[in-house]
Amino acid sequence: MSDHTRFEELVLPHLNAAYNLARWLTRDVNDAEDVVQDACVRALKYVGSLNGSGARAWFLTIVRHAFYDSCKRNRPAEIARIADIPIGTVMSRLSPTRGLLQRSPLLHAAN
């Protein structure tokens, strides 16, 4: 069985669940579509390693990882674009804020 056939049989039936998860994670229709598209490309690439059972969980895990990767790629550039400031400024302002959060008694109380 070819990888394309395996993808169609094992992964595509879970496309709606993948989109719903991506929509919930991203809170945005367009971002969700991008995440699912990236996840489909990854799933097609690795579908040969998938055994028949657990395809849904396997694919939804790929969707989650695609979302995390999109956050890593887009967060600081997105903040810089919205605030209309250079990325270096965003990063330098985030650093002391992270330190304050780490020392916050409220953060430690939540754990």
Residue, then its C-alpha position, 0 to 999 in steps of 0.5 A: m500500500s502506498d503512503h498516499t493510500r495509507f494517508e487517505e485511509l488512516v489520516l483523512p477520516h480524522l481531518n474534521a477532528a484535526y481542524n476542530l482541535a486547531r481551531w480551538l488551539t489557535r482561536d482563528v480560522n485562518d491560523a487553524e487552516d495553516v496548522v492543519q495544512d502543516a500537520c497534513v504535510r507532516a503526517l503524509k511524510y511519516v505515515g509509513s511509520l503509523n500502524g493501523s490502530g491509533a491513527r486519530a491520536w497520532f494525527l492529533t498529536i501532529v496537529r498539536h506539535a504543528f501548533y506549538d511550532s507555529c507559535k514559536r515561529n510567529r509570536p515575537a514577529e507577530i508582537a513586533r508587527i502589531a506594536d510596530i517595533p523591532i523584534g529586538t525591542v520585543m525580546s528585550r522587553l520580554s526578558p525582565t517581564r519573564g523574570l518578574l513572573q518567575r519570582s511572582p508569589l501568585l505563580h508559585a501559589a498556583n503550582 
